Amino acid sequence: MLKTIAKVTLVASVATSVLLAAPEKTKLKIGFIALTDCAPLVIAKEKGFFKEEGLDVHVAKEGGGWPGIQQKVISGEYDFSHALAGMPIAATLGINGDANLQALLSLDFNGNAITYGNDIIKKMEKYGLDKTARPVSAESLKKYIDAKHKAEGDKYQPLNFGMVHPVSTHNYELRYWMAASGIKPDTDCTIKPFPPPTMPSNLIAGNIEG
């Protein structure tokens, strides 16, 4: 079993042959989203580490979420960018874009968490949620969903969950966690992408259960 999972990487959109043949570029624009895992890039800029290596780097805060990051790396607006670990593979396969994105280094490992709103936690507690278990399973959520199916029948309303991007490890981990307890992520629930900084506000507003 893998003990470390890369959450985000530093990526670039380059053709290897062009990269090898091109003269060194010292003026660079690096995109990032305001999350804790962008810290290596921001600290390197603030502490002058880029400058020490002869690089003139502008770090640009991206407001368009992960889709904006991918689009601007592919278009060349960003030379490099803080990005989801799954983006290079997805882009190479032509998913949500078509480009040769290369992951140059990992910025974060094992930084993800599955977080639930207070309302759904209370409902899960009625079905045996053990908050002291490590890891906490989705069995109580499965029992709640089964009861909800029974009560609503053909009018069953799926539970709403959020993740940051379809090719994110967050999405894969959430689906794996649910499926391990018999939950069908695409029928028992709806899982939609939201910009990472908006997750807390969407939880508070009740737009998503977790």
FENWOVEN-V294725 format. One record per run of one state. SS is the DSSP state (H for helix, E for strand, - for the rest). FROM is the first residue (numbers start at 1). LEN is the number of residues. If there is no record, write none. Layout:
ss->{SS	SS}
from->{FROM	FROM}
len->{LEN	LEN}
This chain:
ss->{-	E	-	H	-	E	-	H	-	H	-	E	-	H	-	E	-	H	-	E	-	H	-	H	-	E	-	H	-	E	-	H	-}
from->{1	6	14	16	22	27	33	36	47	49	53	56	62	65	76	80	85	87	93	101	110	118	126	139	156	159	164	169	180	189	194	196	206}
len->{5	8	2	6	5	6	3	11	2	4	3	6	3	11	4	5	2	6	8	9	8	8	13	17	3	5	5	11	9	5	2	10	5}
